[in-house]
Amino acid sequence: MANSSSPPPPSTPKYLEPRTLDRLRRLDVRARQVVDGFLTGQHRSPYHGFAVEFATHRSYAPGDDLRHIDWKVWSKTDRLYIKEYEEETNLQCTLVVDCSRSMKYGDAGGWSKFDHGATAAASLAYLLTQQQDAVGLVTFHQKIVKQLPPSAHPMHLKQLLHELEHTEPDLRTDVADVFPRLAQQLRKRGIIVLVSDLFLPLDTFTQTLAQFRLRRHEVIVLHVMHADELRFPFDDLTLFRGLESDQQLQTEPRALRASYLEAVERFLAGVRKACASAGVDHVLLDTSQPLDAALASYLHFRQRARRR
């Protein structure tokens, strides 16, 4: 799949600013606000069918709905085939959420990368549960911290949101053992949504995508970055401390800005290339931007891509 870069859908409502969500301390309330926000004003949800998966072809038979004919196959073979899809209730989605210490970065006493990512994950869980799709959760740093198997039961959603709300980012990221183990455990084909700042070796990330795709999972990467990391707005003499190391550096930020921004762009380009090569959607979530707007834009893009 291509990266999501399409504009927001028509009839876009007024989106929720991060500071508005920050005031909603309960994660279940945040998730409901986000989902309601990007569905408001639609005559019907354009995201219904988010989970419908193409399964296989079969030969056309008289009486079949012509809308399901695969005309691309017909143009190549001069034979009619029907696209068959798995039922939405067959979907299994696993939310894989990074809870390493780097995800704690954010405004003093306020909205962090983890808050942003956890709210995005919770919003998707809320939306999918409304569609009777099964949702599971994995949180990780150096190891798998918590794992809930997918379920479509409403009480399961409450447990999932409870776990996310009470997760505290800690320890450094080390996925050398986490992702291979996870790839082995997730045997049933489904959707994997990775929510992370991706502060890990690029080759490890690339290998992870390959492992998931080899097992025919669809993978969506929600790449959470703080606005400070993306724009480096510091001017005065600043002491920078590592969140996942003991290193610190006091320096004049203006002398570093150009080289830092170049490094960030190389990092993002590498991530985008790895995702594109694996056929994985990459969605950059900037913590300073409304979360419901970003999710609405991506889901609108996804729906259009499925129609092609």
Secondary structure as the mmCIF struct_conf table of DSSP 4:
data_model
#
loop_
_struct_conf.conf_type_id
_struct_conf.id
_struct_conf.beg_label_comp_id
_struct_conf.beg_label_asym_id
_struct_conf.beg_label_seq_id
_struct_conf.end_label_comp_id
_struct_conf.end_label_asym_id
_struct_conf.end_label_seq_id
HELX_LH_PP_P HELX_LH_PP_P1 SER A 6 PRO A 9
BEND BEND1 PRO A 10 SER A 11
HELX_LH_PP_P HELX_LH_PP_P2 LYS A 14 GLU A 17
HELX_RH_AL_P HELX_RH_AL_P1 PRO A 18 ASP A 22
TURN_TY1_P TURN_TY1_P1 ARG A 23 ARG A 23
BEND BEND2 ARG A 26 ARG A 26
HELX_RH_AL_P HELX_RH_AL_P2 LEU A 27 LEU A 39
TURN_TY1_P TURN_TY1_P2 THR A 40 GLY A 41
BEND BEND3 HIS A 43 ARG A 44
TURN_TY1_P TURN_TY1_P3 PRO A 46 ALA A 51
STRN STRN1 PHE A 54 SER A 59
TURN_TY1_P TURN_TY1_P4 PRO A 62 GLY A 63
HELX_RH_3T_P HELX_RH_3T_P1 LEU A 66 HIS A 68
STRN STRN2 ILE A 69 ILE A 69
HELX_RH_AL_P HELX_RH_AL_P3 TRP A 71 THR A 77
BEND BEND4 ASP A 78 ASP A 78
STRN STRN3 TYR A 81 TYR A 85
HELX_RH_3T_P HELX_RH_3T_P2 GLU A 88 ASN A 90
STRN STRN4 GLN A 92 ASP A 98
BEND BEND5 SER A 100 SER A 100
HELX_RH_3T_P HELX_RH_3T_P3 ARG A 101 LYS A 104
STRN STRN5 GLY A 106 GLY A 106
BEND BEND6 ASP A 107 ASP A 107
TURN_TY1_P TURN_TY1_P5 ALA A 108 GLY A 109
BEND BEND7 GLY A 110 GLY A 110
STRN STRN6 SER A 112 SER A 112
HELX_RH_AL_P HELX_RH_AL_P4 LYS A 113 GLN A 130
TURN_TY1_P TURN_TY1_P6 GLN A 131 GLN A 132
STRN STRN7 ALA A 134 PHE A 140
BEND BEND8 HIS A 141 LYS A 143
STRN STRN8 ILE A 144 SER A 151
HELX_RH_AL_P HELX_RH_AL_P5 PRO A 154 GLU A 165
TURN_TY1_P TURN_TY1_P7 HIS A 166 HIS A 166
BEND BEND9 LEU A 171 LEU A 171
TURN_TY1_P TURN_TY1_P8 ALA A 176 ASP A 177
HELX_RH_AL_P HELX_RH_AL_P6 VAL A 178 GLN A 185
BEND BEND10 LYS A 188 LYS A 188
STRN STRN9 ILE A 191 SER A 196
BEND BEND11 LEU A 200 LEU A 200
HELX_RH_AL_P HELX_RH_AL_P7 LEU A 202 LEU A 214
TURN_TY1_P TURN_TY1_P9 ARG A 215 ARG A 216
STRN STRN10 GLU A 218 MET A 225
HELX_RH_AL_P HELX_RH_AL_P8 ALA A 227 ARG A 231
BEND BEND12 ASP A 236 ASP A 236
STRN STRN11 THR A 238 ARG A 241
BEND BEND13 LEU A 243 ASP A 246
STRN STRN12 GLN A 248 THR A 251
HELX_RH_AL_P HELX_RH_AL_P9 PRO A 253 ALA A 278
TURN_TY1_P TURN_TY1_P10 GLY A 279 GLY A 279
STRN STRN13 ASP A 281 ASP A 286
TURN_TY1_P TURN_TY1_P11 THR A 287 SER A 288
BEND BEND14 GLN A 289 GLN A 289
HELX_RH_AL_P HELX_RH_AL_P10 LEU A 291 ARG A 307
#
